Amino acid sequence: MAQERLKEILAFANNKGGVGKTTTVLNVAAALLAQDKNLRILCIDLDSQCSLSSLLGWNDKQAKARNTQDAALNKLKEERYKLDRQAASELKDVADRRLLTVADALRDAETMHLPVYKAREGLFYVPASDTLTDIDPDLHAQMQSKLVLRELCQTDLHYMDQLYPDIDPELSHDEHIEYIEDDFDYVLIDCAPALSETVYNALGVATGLIVPVELSSLSVEGIGKMVNAYMKVKKKLNKDIAMRGLLIGMADERSNVSKDTLQYIRDAYGDITFNTVVHLSSKIKESQYVPTDIFTYEGLPTGRTKAERKEQIAKKTRAYQDFWAFTEELRKSYKED
């Protein structure tokens, strides 16, 4: 088992919605893997809209689970007099089981574990649930309501595809997943658009915060609130968290408003703003319709040398190039720390 391979737990948060948090998490995860196929990435979806979970295959996973449940129920009905007690019990377990989400784990951290599912080689996720909308009372009932996710991240994980191999038999089940710090290089957390208890849980476990920002007045107004929340968390809750920076996304610099807003952000928050700007692209929407990330959708660079790969990337869409460049900038920042 690899020891202490975890480099960073990154929370992507902004109390303003529609700034591209989910798109950013998905494509940063994909870019990390495209730049180093040996990495293992875990995405945690803390947004009740479940968009990241859906993009990573959660809807298909649930559909396959329902199919196996229906098959077990049908066999129980049709062959109930032919089955021995053990076989009937096993079928009943399949029929009664439920795929767990992050909400199930957050409701009772003392007895539950984070349920991890595989999306593809190197990429894993903990899915969200619409029940996250009313999770706060369950969090408040626990000893440290803003550190429940941290507690879960420090205990062993449940690799659900290994527990239920009949749901996705095409996936490899020889993965060894036990602890986050030993089995993943990066953890990326997609937060809800609010300063809720779940967001504070993300900040409570994160080692780094990235604030995606859109070039609009409402998005800019949210920056100050997010920075203040970060400072409070660092002072009172999690001294290890660092402000990785603001990521300007969904940018259309053709308009004067966008240009002025970009300049304001550079002037006011330049010391904590990434150099890379992610521009608007119809290819992002097309890729999510598939659903997949921009790199899988447009194709990975295949050049043998760095120069060849750079030449291939230069022929891709602006958003492809931007997410690639941002991920390189992010990885480079670790070397400079």
C-alpha angles and dihedrals in degrees: 000000000000113000123227095341092153111113102177147349105215123196115201105203143159124154087221116085127222096040096119102260095145093043089050095049092048095048096040089053090049092046092051090054092044090054094045118017091190093067123103116212128194119197119197117199113209097166117103089216086072092210095143091047090052092050090051094053104268095135091053090046091054092047091052090048091053090050092054090047092050091048091051092048092049092050091049090053097043099042103026092125094047099049123092119228096263094049091048091049092051092050091048090052089054092047093049101042123109129203108243127227137195089269091063091052095045092053092064116013093171095067104018134076132208107269109226125197130186119241097177140318108325095359123098134165147195106220127225129228134211086239088077086086090076100032097109097087090053091050092048090052090063125082098254107019096190095048101052093106090049090055091050092049091054095054129069119286130233111231099208098191088060093046092050105029093162092069097063106012091165091067119089111256097188091088116124110217121165115128130022096226092052102038107037135056097198135017115200118194121201107206131203117253095259142069090253132147091266091055091050087050089055091049090046093061101030124104091196138029125210118187113202109210131193120210096251133106094245092051091049090051088058094056094075092050091049093048091049090050090050092051092050091049092049091050100043110015116023119015091179096065117106130196102243091182152257116299114205108215143168086035124175104181093181091087122077091226091057092047092050092046092049090051091049091052091048091050097044102034104016094129091060100034123101116238092228119087119199110218131210115270134175087214089071091060091044092052093049091052089061083041109242143097126282094254096053090043096052097030133255122270110261102188117132095220131049090245092054092049091048090053091050093048090051088063093055127090122285093253091052090052092044096053090045091051093045092052090050089050091050094049091046090055090063091057090052096049 
